[in-house]
Amino acid sequence: MLAAALVAAFGALLPGTVARAQAGPPVCGPGGPPVTFAGTAMPADAKSYLALEFAVAAGTTRVEATYAWTDRPGLPATPLTGTTFDLGLWDADGLGTPAGFRGWSGSRAGRPGQPVVFVQPDAAARGYHPGPIEPGSWWVDLGIAALNVTGADWAVAVTCSAPPVGPPFVADPVDPTHVADADAGWYHGDFHMHGYHSHANAPGWQELVDRARAEELDFLPITEYVTGQHWDELGPVQRANPDVVLWPGREIITYFGHASALGETRSVLEYRHGFPGVSLADIQDRTLADAALFQVNHPDTFAGPLFENLCRGCAFELGSVVDWDRVDTIEVLTGPVLASSSELGLPGLPVMLENPFMQPAIERWEALLSAGFRITGVSGSDSKGVDAEPERQGYGSSATAVYAAQLSRPALIEALRAGHAYIRTQGADEGPTLEFSATGPDGSVAMFGDTLAADTATFTATVRGGVGQLLEITRDGELDGIPIPIQSDPFTYSWTGRRSLGSGPLGTFYRIDTRALLPAQASALTVRTTIGNPIFLAAAAAPSGPSA
């Protein structure tokens, strides 16, 4: 590979430097040599970005980028210490502008044997936008995601050419108002799905839909890594599959935490939190201004400095940056609810255990609820469609049930903001279903996510398909009594809940979960099978009008 050869040719440079053959942006044009950049990055450079500028000559119809890196001599790299560089591309419409964003592929194109990154008017590599090749300044965005303790040498090569091209790409987006079912009811979705643009071997769009339908999913939030190219591709897929709702979004990959925009965000395609002028706070603002939901993903997955190189930015460290009042959803279960010890890199014989990142995520969510932030808990598989065990790890391996007025994006958004949802950790086709209500002294009734203005209420939980499991009730995040054995189908349990003066600004909240016993060889006694959103008891509003 050209970029790999360049690493060896340039040798070691000063830390953080970039080698250039001339002042000003080098010119890349048909028939000319590749434009090359090379440099050395040291550990202090991690979690930063380099914008490598080059000038595309008139007459170019294809821009191609390759790159590679090599650890500097010293300690051998391990999964916990390895180096990773990411690659993105911006065109002559401007670095950092939505119009100028041409795509992002993470570290994929820097790995051996992967396809090169390219863009042209009629086609592009996965993760990239086809479109006009306008002359002027372009930029390779080199993300320094993680570095070995010795640092790494890197090289980038950009080639411009003028092959014949076909008709230009024509955008065909989904209808965001599409109604797949006009009736009110419980509808299931996987809030973290990757597809064609997130992995070199990910399935095509129809196969993704077929797999999701087989898992009894009704709506599909497709959150490709960073890019929005799929926003303009899924119209024909939606029309061919009118029984489901395709909900294109994107995952915002920063080196300090990941979030999702659930919906198209034409005004923002940024991701480079920490680059001059770029903040996740601004990305959140523009995401919401574009009528998308803003979701915090896997907030406690691989948290801590030990795992920073293994899972770059996976744990959410931007709690002081985002506006939690404007976070719509938070992912409290990511990936399979049951993980093997070997998958997690733990020594010893492989055993199954409850996903270790779920409990701290639930605790963070409940702390946010107690602090006054009304955020709906959801789950996501984070699948790319290439899982070894699709039933346990793939699309729909967990599902969030949402009670909506109809199966449409607007109705789902309204229901999610109301918290009318609960999580089925084993998917829509397995495990218990829940009903959860509270009735106040005046006869008013609340469900998941609702608030009753009452000091006391009668709470009722109904579980179907849960015989032999346990019903767990929590109050303000603390266990409220011992778990109750589920002994019939359906199983109904009622109790009196009381508001506490010591609760947070939203009031006293009650949640229900169910748990199943695990086999003897597992490392824990139970695993959650459902996770409920809360019902709140709040003080009645003071009467309005003049005082007596």
Secondary structure, DSSP 4 states (H G I P E B T S, - for coil): -HHHHHHHHH---SBT-EE-SSSSPPEE-TTSPPEEEEEEE-GGG-SEEEEEEEEEPTT--EEEEEEEEEEPSSSPP-TTT--EEEEEEE-TT-TTSTTTEEEEEETGGGSTTPPPEEE-SS-B-TTB------SEEEEEEEEEEE--TT-EEEEEEEEEE-----SPP------TT-EEE-S-EEEEE-S-B--TTT-TTPPPHHHHHHHHHHTT-SEEEEEEES--GGGGT-HHHHHH-TTSEEEEEEEEEETTEEEEEES--TT-----TTSTT--HHHHHHHHHHTT-EEEE--TTTT-SGGGTTTSTT-S---TTTS-GGG--EEEEEES-SEEETTTTT--SS--EEE-TTHHHHHHHHHHHHHTT---EEEEE--B-S--SSHHHHSTTSSEEEEEESSEEHHHHHHHHHHT-EEEETT-TTSS-EEEEEEE-TTS-EEETT-EEE-SEEEEEEEEES-TTSEEEEEETTEE-SSPEE--SSSEEEEEEEE--TTSBTTBEEEEEEEEEEPPTTSSSSEEEEEEEPPEEEEPPPPPPS---
